[in-house]
Amino acid sequence: MLSKSQYIQGLQCHKALWLLKHSPELKQQPDAQSESLFETGHTFGELACQLFPGGVEIKFDTNDFDGMVRKTQELIEAGVEVIYEATFKEKGIFAMADILVKQKDGWAMYEVKASTGVKPYHQDDAAIQWYALSNVLPLTKACIVHVNNQYIRQGELDIIDLFAIEDITEIALVKQEQIPELLGAMEGMLKQAEPTIDIGPQCSDPHNCDFSQHCWSHIPGQSVFNLYRMSGQKKFELYRQGKIEYKDLATEGLSEIQSVQVDSVLNNQAMIDPDIIHDFLDTLEYPINFLDFETFYEAIPRFDGQKPYMQMPFQYSLHILQEDQPLKHKEFLGDEHVDPREELVIQMLDDLTDTGSIMAYNMPFEKRMIREMAGAYPKYSDSLMQLLDRFVDLLDPFRKLGYYHPDFNGSFSIKSVLPALFPDDPELNYKTLNIQHGGMAMDTFANLYKLKDQQKRDEIRNDLLAYCRLDTLAMVMILSQLEEIII
């Protein structure tokens, strides 16, 4: 018997399903971000039940799936009209319907997804649910409940406006014809040896596979898959031709950046264009304000003016470099219990120097956050908008190939550039921090308000400050390295 999620995994890749069933020890452990997404989905699902109040929930019990099935049947026979997590084992499928609602002529099935729209695999999800449930229940409708990303919270949370409901009954019915054959193929495959399926686009579409470390173990650290901005289709074409390592590639057909990337690795040396670096440095005006924002988002908005999944700045780090003066550092970290944006705006406008460059790494993000805060707080709009013309982007001299190091490995992110330029400096090593990337910072702050232990909360806030501080210190050090290169 397959669960609904296993069936969906089998649609993506038979080998992944086989490994899940026969070699589960090879499965990668979920990272903090994956766990946060799971928690978001669970919370969103619980909230969606309020669309159909008064129902009875089938409690999940890993030790008694049959008991969950029996309880569902008892509730149906007792005339209960709304059931949450209704559980069935039918036609080789173990399925749990998020919300089941009795109607005059049958039952409507609602699957809840914490996304902003209906995706193809959501349709497959509902279709396999229909396949199982229709064996024992008269079904009338299949719907996907998802986030309405146009909803803006003002005051109390409006459950009706927060959710959008899409009827996909016709799609679910059409897919019924394919399911027996698809299930049969999976069941037959599981009785045989591990499928000889090579890596391909299915490894990340629609989800990143939990067994990628196993299946990709033959791919070297620097390979065709690291080529800068090459399409996935082209990368797999080269792979299928046996062109995996850079030494296998001809430079024809590569972009300028890709050619520099390959040459740098093959020659094991950095590629430098001093003119590009000079041109960049000439645009700078002291004092230089090195600025970096951290943002968080939530599926369920907590604050007025917040949309689902809206990026909300909650933190910044600011290093200020004056000519012939010590480096200064300023920072802000919002209160996790309230909307941090207005306080952030007030302090940032006070902390930034009145003149001089504002340097960011990939500045379109920081500039977009400033525009959005200007729109949210009109009384600060003029002051915020005046900042935009002062921005310079430290990413530019690297993306323009003023400097390329073989250890960049096809990426110009600060997480790639910094360790390549300063490989032996522990103070410039993100891996020494408890929070090591923006995704961790985002998830950590988004969930911080739930933590009751004040001491633990303070420790985490210090971790957030340390992470963001390194982002701007990294920019200071990278700029100094560019200056040294052309001396």
C-alpha positions as a printed Julia matrix, in Angstrom:
487×3 Matrix{Float64}:
   0.0    0.0     0.0
   1.17   3.52   -0.84
   0.4    6.71    1.0
  -0.75   9.69   -0.99
   2.65  11.4    -0.58
   4.45   8.24   -1.73
   2.3    8.13   -4.85
   3.21  11.77   -5.59
   6.87  10.93   -5.06
   6.54   8.01   -7.45
   5.1   10.31  -10.1
   8.21  12.46   -9.79
  10.68   9.55   -9.85
  10.29   5.78   -9.5
  13.8    5.49   -8.13
  13.05   7.92   -5.3
   9.99   5.88   -4.34
  12.0    2.64   -4.47
  14.71   4.1    -2.24
  12.11   5.39    0.2
  10.63   1.91    0.51
  13.8   -0.2     0.42
  16.67   2.06    1.54
  15.15   4.77    3.74
  18.48   5.19    5.56
  19.76   7.01    2.45
  17.16   9.73    2.84
  18.58  13.12    3.73
  17.42  14.63    6.97
  15.22  17.69    6.53
  16.95  20.99    7.21
  15.52  23.73    9.41
  13.93  25.46    6.43
  12.11  22.28    5.36
  10.86  21.76    8.89
   9.65  25.35    8.98
   7.73  24.85    5.72
   6.13  21.72    7.16
   5.09  23.62   10.29
   3.68  26.43    8.13
   1.6   23.92    6.18
   0.31  22.34    9.39
  -0.65  25.7    10.91
  -2.28  26.82    7.69
  -4.26  23.58    7.52
  -5.56  24.02   11.05
  -6.65  27.58   10.29
  -8.43  26.49    7.1
 -10.7   24.26    9.18
 -12.38  27.45   10.39
 -13.85  27.79    6.89
 -15.96  24.78    7.81
 -16.48  25.03   11.58
 -17.95  22.45   13.89
 -16.18  19.45   12.45
 -14.5   16.5    14.16
 -10.78  15.81   13.72
  -9.29  12.37   13.27
  -6.21  12.41   15.49
  -3.06  11.23   13.71
  -1.62   8.07   15.25
   1.42   6.46   13.64
   0.78   3.31   15.64
  -2.84   2.85   14.65
  -3.67   3.8    11.07
  -6.44   1.21   11.01
  -7.95   2.87   14.06
  -7.98   6.2    12.21
  -9.82   4.53    9.33
 -12.37   2.97   11.72
 -12.95   6.28   13.5
 -13.59   8.0    10.15
 -16.17   5.39    9.22
 -17.85   5.71   12.6
 -18.18   9.46   12.18
 -19.65   9.08    8.7
 -22.18   6.52    9.95
 -23.03   8.78   12.91
 -24.0   11.58   10.55
 -21.11  13.96   11.25
 -21.13  16.52    8.45
 -17.57  17.91    8.63
 -14.51  15.74    9.23
 -10.92  16.96    9.41
  -8.19  14.52    8.34
 -10.71  11.87    7.29
  -8.67   8.69    6.78
  -9.14   5.87    4.26
  -7.31   2.77    3.06
  -8.78   1.9    -0.3
  -7.6    0.52   -3.64
  -3.97   0.31   -2.52
  -3.84   3.9    -1.23
  -3.69   5.29    2.31
  -5.23   8.76    2.12
  -6.17  11.51    4.55
  -8.54  14.19    3.29
  -7.81  17.55    4.9
 -11.47  18.56    5.08
 -14.49  16.45    4.14
 -17.88  18.21    4.04
 -21.28  16.48    3.72
 -23.58  17.95    1.07
 -27.1   17.05   -0.05
 -25.97  14.62   -2.71
 -22.6   13.47   -1.38
 -19.31  14.72    0.05
 -17.05  17.61   -0.99
 -13.32  17.14   -0.5
 -11.02  20.08    0.29
  -7.24  19.8     0.18
  -5.36  22.65    1.9
  -2.08  23.94    0.46
  -0.03  26.8     1.94
   0.81  28.08   -1.54
  -0.49  31.07   -3.47
  -2.04  29.01   -6.27
  -2.87  25.55   -7.55
   0.13  23.65   -8.88
   0.07  20.54  -11.1
   1.12  18.23   -8.28
  -1.75  19.59   -6.18
  -4.07  18.3    -8.88
  -2.39  14.88   -8.74
  -2.71  14.98   -4.96
  -6.46  15.6    -5.14
  -6.89  13.05   -7.93
  -5.37  10.2    -5.94
  -7.5   11.23   -2.95
 -10.59  11.04   -5.15
  -9.48   7.64   -6.44
  -9.32   6.23   -2.91
 -12.31   7.97   -1.34
 -14.71   7.44   -4.22
 -14.51   3.71   -3.57
 -16.51   4.17   -0.36
 -18.1    7.63   -0.57
 -20.2    9.5    -3.12
 -17.96  12.47   -3.92
 -19.4   15.6    -5.48
 -16.54  18.04   -5.55
 -12.75  18.31   -5.21
 -11.28  21.68   -4.24
  -7.88  23.15   -3.43
  -7.8   25.68   -0.61
  -4.78  27.97   -0.89
  -3.48  31.38    0.18
  -5.05  34.5    -1.27
  -1.89  36.53   -1.78
  -3.91  39.7    -2.42
  -5.26  39.71    1.12
  -3.95  42.55    3.3
  -4.54  42.23    7.0
  -6.26  45.13    8.73
  -7.34  44.43   12.28
  -8.6   40.94   13.06
  -7.63  38.13   10.7
 -10.32  37.66    8.05
 -10.47  33.92    7.48
 -12.73  34.19    4.43
 -10.47  36.66    2.63
  -7.24  34.93    3.64
  -8.15  31.77    1.71
  -8.97  31.13   -1.92
 -10.86  28.0    -3.0
 -10.52  26.53   -6.5
 -12.77  23.76   -7.79
 -10.68  21.18   -9.66
 -13.31  18.43   -9.85
 -13.13  18.08  -13.64
  -9.35  17.75  -13.57
  -9.51  15.15  -10.79
 -12.06  13.12  -12.77
 -10.01  13.2   -15.97
  -6.95  11.94  -14.07
  -8.89   8.93  -12.73
  -8.38   7.09  -16.01
  -4.57   7.18  -15.65
  -4.26   6.24  -11.99
  -4.71   2.42  -12.16
  -1.94   2.13  -14.75
   0.35   4.5   -12.84
  -0.24   2.64   -9.57
   0.32  -0.71  -11.24
   3.64   0.47  -12.64
   4.76   1.65   -9.21
   3.71  -1.55   -7.48
   5.52  -3.64  -10.07
   8.64  -1.51   -9.87
   8.77  -1.87   -6.07
   8.95  -5.66   -6.38
  12.1   -5.48   -8.5
  15.69  -4.32   -8.02
  16.55  -0.63   -7.69
  15.59   1.11  -10.94
  18.48   2.26  -13.12
  17.24   5.8   -13.5
  19.91   8.42  -14.1
  19.83  11.92  -12.67
  17.71  14.4   -14.59
  15.29  17.31  -14.26
  13.05  15.1   -12.11
  15.61  15.44   -9.3
  14.27  18.9    -8.49
  10.88  19.12  -10.2
   8.5   19.69   -8.56
  10.45  19.09   -5.34
  14.1   18.68   -4.43
  14.62  14.96   -3.96
  15.47  13.57   -0.53
  17.92  11.12   -2.11
  20.0   13.54   -4.2
  23.19  12.89   -2.21
  22.91   9.21   -3.16
  22.03   9.71   -6.79
  24.44  12.6    -7.43
  27.45  11.11   -5.64
  29.29  10.62   -8.96
  29.17  14.33   -9.84
  32.37  16.23   -8.9
  32.28  19.42   -6.88
  33.0   21.53   -9.96
  31.02  20.3   -12.91
  28.84  21.35  -15.8
  26.01  21.73  -13.29
  27.82  24.72  -11.74
  28.1   26.69  -14.98
  26.82  30.21  -14.48
  23.28  30.83  -15.7
  23.18  27.85  -18.05
  19.71  26.36  -18.4
  19.03  23.05  -16.71
  18.11  21.53  -20.05
  21.49  22.48  -21.57
  23.37  21.18  -18.53
  21.69  17.78  -18.79
  22.34  17.69  -22.55
  26.06  18.1   -21.88
  25.91  15.54  -19.08
  24.28  12.96  -21.34
  27.06  13.58  -23.84
  29.59  12.66  -21.16
  30.71  16.26  -20.72
  30.69  16.52  -16.95
  33.95  18.15  -15.9
  35.28  21.43  -17.26
  38.1   19.65  -19.09
  35.44  17.91  -21.16
  33.98  21.18  -22.45
  34.72  23.12  -25.58
  34.51  26.88  -25.12
  32.26  27.24  -28.15
  28.7   27.8   -27.08
  29.65  29.11  -23.64
  28.87  32.63  -22.5
  31.71  35.0   -21.63
  31.26  34.38  -17.91
  31.06  30.61  -18.42
  34.26  30.68  -20.5
  36.09  32.65  -17.81
  34.76  30.23  -15.2
  36.09  27.22  -17.11
  39.46  28.82  -17.91
  39.96  29.93  -14.32
  39.41  26.42  -12.99
  41.52  24.7   -15.65
  44.38  27.17  -15.13
  43.83  27.24  -11.35
  44.18  30.99  -11.14
  42.05  34.06  -10.64
  41.13  36.12  -13.7
  41.49  39.88  -13.15
  40.5   42.91  -15.21
  41.92  45.96  -13.38
  40.03  48.45  -15.57
  36.66  47.1   -14.43
  37.72  47.29  -10.79
  39.06  50.83  -11.27
  35.82  51.94  -12.9
  33.83  50.57   -9.97
  36.02  52.17   -7.31
  35.74  55.51   -9.08
  31.97  55.5    -8.48
  32.38  55.4    -4.7
  31.9   58.43   -2.5
  33.01  58.5     1.11
  31.66  57.9     3.69
  30.62  54.48    2.45
  27.58  52.94    4.18
  27.64  49.15    3.88
  23.98  48.13    4.34
  22.27  44.76    4.51
  18.65  43.89    5.36
  17.24  40.64    6.65
  13.57  39.91    6.0
  11.0   37.35    7.05
   7.65  36.29    5.64
   4.64  34.42    6.92
   1.8   32.58    5.21
  -0.59  33.98    7.84
   0.01  37.72    8.31
   0.22  38.89   11.92
   0.39  42.65   11.41
  -1.71  45.37    9.8
  -0.64  46.11    6.25
   0.99  42.68    5.85
   0.19  40.28    3.01
   0.77  36.51    3.0
   4.41  35.79    2.12
   5.22  39.5     2.02
   8.9   40.15    2.72
   9.13  42.18    5.93
  12.47  43.81    6.86
  13.19  43.14   10.52
  16.92  43.75   10.8
  19.82  45.59    9.28
  23.55  45.85    9.77
  25.44  48.98    8.83
  29.19  49.45    8.67
  30.33  53.01    7.95
  33.76  53.61    6.41
  35.18  57.13    6.54
  38.47  57.98    4.9
  41.26  57.77    7.47
  38.87  56.99   10.35
  38.09  53.81   12.27
  35.32  51.61   10.91
  31.99  52.14   12.69
  29.19  49.63   13.09
  25.5   50.16   13.77
  22.65  47.68   13.77
  18.96  47.16   14.33
  16.96  44.06   15.25
  13.23  44.42   15.65
  10.98  43.15   18.42
   9.65  39.81   17.22
   6.24  40.51   18.79
   5.39  43.63   16.77
   5.71  44.9    13.21
   9.39  45.96   13.12
   9.34  48.08    9.98
   8.57  51.61   11.19
  11.1   51.44   14.02
  13.63  50.09   11.54
  12.97  53.0     9.17
  13.38  55.6    11.93
  16.66  54.2    13.19
  18.07  53.53    9.72
  17.46  57.12    8.59
  19.24  58.27   11.73
  22.15  55.84   11.38
  22.93  56.4     7.69
  25.26  59.29    6.91
  23.69  62.25    5.09
  26.08  61.89    2.16
  28.23  59.19    0.63
  27.62  55.89   -1.1
  25.29  53.23    0.23
  26.77  49.89   -0.7
  24.8   46.66   -0.87
  25.53  43.25   -2.32
  22.94  42.67   -5.05
  21.39  46.07   -4.37
  18.02  45.59   -6.16
  16.81  43.74   -3.08
  17.72  46.52   -0.61
  16.31  49.17   -2.95
  13.05  47.25   -3.32
  12.69  46.99    0.45
  13.23  50.74    0.78
  10.6   51.48   -1.89
   8.11  49.2    -0.15
   8.75  50.81    3.23
   8.34  54.24    1.61
   4.94  53.1     0.35
   3.96  51.71    3.75
   5.02  54.83    5.69
   4.3   57.96    3.62
   5.65  60.36    6.25
   9.14  58.91    5.69
   8.72  58.45    1.95
  10.76  61.44    0.75
  13.69  60.63    3.02
  13.65  56.96    1.99
  13.35  57.61   -1.74
  16.28  60.03   -1.62
  18.5   57.13   -0.55
  18.03  55.21   -3.79
  20.33  57.28   -6.01
  23.18  56.81   -3.54
  23.29  53.01   -3.91
  26.19  51.12   -5.47
  26.32  47.37   -5.92
  29.41  45.47   -4.78
  28.25  42.59   -6.95
  28.9   44.61  -10.13
  32.7   44.29  -10.44
  32.43  40.53  -10.0
  29.52  40.0   -12.39
  31.31  42.21  -14.96
  34.35  39.91  -14.58
  36.65  42.39  -12.93
  37.6   39.49  -10.68
  36.84  35.79  -10.97
  38.29  33.16   -8.67
  38.05  29.43   -9.46
  36.55  28.81   -6.01
  33.52  30.95   -6.88
  32.27  27.78   -8.6
  29.85  29.62  -10.87
  28.32  31.78   -8.15
  28.83  35.46   -7.39
  26.93  35.36   -4.08
  28.68  36.79   -1.07
  28.68  33.27    0.44
  30.9   32.19   -2.49
  33.06  35.28   -2.91
  34.02  35.78    0.75
  35.52  32.31    1.43
  37.35  32.4    -1.91
  39.02  35.69   -1.01
  39.56  34.91    2.69
  39.79  31.1     2.96
  41.67  30.96    6.25
  40.04  33.68    8.32
  37.71  32.2    10.98
  36.2   35.63   11.69
  34.97  35.75    8.08
  33.59  32.21    8.02
  29.8   31.87    8.02
  30.15  28.22    9.03
  31.32  29.27   12.5
  27.96  30.97   13.14
  24.8   29.42   14.52
  22.84  31.18   11.76
  24.66  30.71    8.47
  22.43  32.03    5.69
  19.49  34.28    5.03
  16.96  31.46    4.93
  17.93  30.43    8.46
  17.69  34.04    9.63
  14.26  34.42    8.06
  12.82  31.23    9.57
  14.44  31.9    12.95
  12.95  35.36   13.34
   9.55  34.34   11.93
   9.19  31.74   14.69
  10.97  33.61   17.49
   7.79  35.09   18.95
   6.55  31.59   19.77
   9.5   30.93   22.09
   8.66  31.46   25.77
  12.18  31.09   27.2
  13.55  34.66   27.43
  17.16  33.53   27.86
  16.95  31.33   24.77
  15.28  34.12   22.85
  18.12  36.5    23.77
  20.68  33.94   22.61
  18.94  33.62   19.27
  18.73  37.38   18.87
  22.5   37.56   19.41
  22.93  34.89   16.73
  20.84  36.98   14.33
  22.94  40.07   15.06
  26.16  38.12   14.5
  24.96  36.81   11.15
  23.82  40.16    9.77
  26.95  41.88   11.1
  29.11  39.48    9.12
  27.16  40.28    5.94
  28.24  43.92    6.05
  31.72  43.24    7.45
  32.15  40.87    4.5
  31.43  43.74    2.13
  34.01  45.93    3.86
  36.66  43.22    3.54
  35.78  42.36   -0.05
  36.06  46.03   -1.04
  39.46  46.28    0.65
  40.6   43.22   -1.28
  39.56  44.79   -4.58
  41.52  47.9    -3.69
  44.61  45.8    -2.9
  44.35  43.9    -6.17
  44.88  46.99   -8.27
  47.56  48.69   -6.14
